[in-house]
Amino acid sequence: FATQSIARQLVANCIALLKAVHLYPKGHHILLEIIEKFYTTLKSALSLKNIVALRIFNNDLFVFDHHVNSEVVAGTSDLIEELQKRYVRQIIFNVQAKVNDIAILTELLTTPPEDIAKNNGATSWLANQSTQGIRIIEYYYHRHSELDHEKLINLTNSELFKFFLEDAGQPPAPEQIHELYELLKEPK
């Protein structure tokens, strides 16, 4: 039950953080307090496991393999939508995560998707910010691709895609996802 409670609190604090960033300017004391609150909850989660991931699967959010939805934490579906707009499938935190990393992540999650795309996606954007404790796994994204956002999310949430994930035991590389997409997309 401890992990379930922390998972819910982590999602609630993440939602509060995204709301606060729209209300307060960067560096505002209330925003800094909310970042610190999220960081404190994250540290509690990381004390239980060295790696904590917020991951989307079948348009549902999971933390510690606990399903967290809008019935449990208000605003969860909005969080999922914001992540998917930026092609973010997972946010993985490790014990090296610092408060500054959370501020950088918050900036990423409030950056317009077009600006993230111009910087070769969320993974690349985050890497350029020199964060050590946070990693992003994206739905396959390629700047020059003609992938339809909705089709891509539906494909990666499909039963066939789940089969490939379960068979491999680990998430496929972006190139493998693109190859799978090319094999499964509708002919023109």
N, C-alpha and C positions, 0 to 999 in steps of 0.2 A: 504493500500500500504506500510505502514511502516514495517509491519511484513514480507511482501514479500521481500522487499529490504534487510532487516536484515537477512532473511533466506538465500538469495543468497550470501550475503557477508560472512556469517558464513561458508557456504559450500566452497566458494572460499578460505577463509583463512585456512580452514582445509586441503584443497588440497595443498596449498602453504606450510603449515606446514609439511605435509608428504614428499613433494619434498625436502624441506630444510634439513630435518633430514638425508636424504641420501647424501646431499652435504657437510654438515658441521659437525664437531665433536661436541659431547655433550659439552655444555657450551660455544660454539662459540658465539660471540656477535651478529652476524646476525641471528643465530638460536633463540637466546633469544629474539631478537626484533620481530621475526615472532610469537613466542609463545605469547609475550605480545600483539601483534596486534590481534591474535585470541581471547585472553582473554578479550580484550577491546570490541570486537564485541559481545562476549558471554555475557558480563555484560550488554551491550545495549539490547540484546535479553531478558535477565533475568529481566530487568527493565519493560518489557512489560508483561511477564508471569513468575511466580516463577519457572516453570519447562520448560525446552526446550529440545526437543528430536530430534535427527537425526534418522529417522527410515526408514528401507527398507521394501517396500511392493510391491509385484509383480515386483521385480527387479528394482524398482524406488525408488528414495530418496525423503523423505518428511521432511520438517521442518515447524513447525506451521501449519501443514496441507496444506502447499504449496508444490506443486510438483516442484522439482529442477532437471533438466536434463542437459545433455551435450550441448544441444542447448542454454541453458541459462547460464550455468557455465561450461566452458571447463574443462574436467577432471573428471566430476561427475561419469561417468561410471567406471573409474579406481578406484575411491574412493569406490564405491559400491563393486567392485570386491575384493579390499583389505579387506573390512569389512567382506564379505562373506567367504573369505578364512579362516578367524579367527572365523567363525560362529557367528559374531556379527550381530544382527538384529536391535538393537536400542542402541544408546548412549544417556543416559538421564542425563542432567546437572541440578543441582538445585542451589539455591542462595548461598550455602556453597562452591561452586567451587572456588578453588584458583589457582594461576598461577602454583604452584607446581603440582597440580592435572592434569593440561594440559600437563605438561612435562611427567608425568607418563603415561597418556593416549597415548601420542605420542610414548613413548617407547613400549607400548603394541601393537600399530598399526604397528610397524616396527619389532616386534619380529616375527621370523619365526613361521608359524602355528604349526609346530611339537613341538616346545618348549612350546607354549601355551597349546597344548594338553597334554603334560607331566605334566603340572600344573593344570590339571582338567578343562581347558577351560578359556575363557576370563573373565568371571564373577569372578571366583575363583582367577585368577591371579591379577585382579584389587583389589579385597578385601584384598589380602595379602600385597598390597602396602599401605594400610591404607588411601585410598582416601575417603573423606567425601562427595564431591560434584558431583561425577560422578558414575553412575550405568550403567551396561551393561545388556542387555537382549539378550540372544543367541538363535539361532536356536537350537533345542534340540541337546545336545552333551553328549555323554557318552564315556569315554575312552575305554571301553571294547566292545562297540557296533560295529556291522558290518554295520552301516549306510553308504550309499553311499552319498557323499557330494552333487552331482548334484540332485539325487533323493530327498534328504531332502529339498533342496531349492525349487525344483519344487513342492513338496508336500505342503510346508508351503506357497507357492504362489498360490495354487490351489483354485478353487471356493468352494470346500467342506471345506477346512480349513477356508476360509473367512466366511463361514456360521457359523462355530463353534465360531469364534471370535465375529461376530456380535451378535449371539444369547446370548453369555455369557456377552457381554458388557465390558469385560476386557481380557487381554491376559491370556491364560491358563498357568498353572504351567508346568515346564519341564516334570514332570511325566505324565501329561495329554497329552502333545504333543507326548511323547514316546508311550503312550497307543494308541493314534490316529494313529501314524505311524505303530505300530504293527497291528492294525486293517486293515489298508489300503495298506500295502505293498504287493507286488506280492508274491504269494505262491512259495515255492522252489520246 
